[in-house]
Amino acid sequence: MSYDASTIAMLRTVLDELLVSEAFTRQGDFAAVDVAQCVLKLASQGERDALNIKRYVSSKLVAEAAA
């Protein structure tokens, strides 16, 4: 799948924001590459809303931190 420049920029911003988020820094099981893979998986499934991507990934991170 290919992405246009604006989509790539949005995905990069989402990833950057997730990697500095409290949800990411408080959990210990996911590496940055795991978060990136999750973001790309959602994008490959057609998700283009940055907020939806951040919410989904953040919820996974919070769930891992609580486990």
Secondary structure, 3 states (H helix, E strand, C coil): CCCCHHHHHHHHHHHHHHHCCHHHHHCCCCCHHHHHHHHHHHHHCCCCCHHHHHHHHHHHHHHHHHC
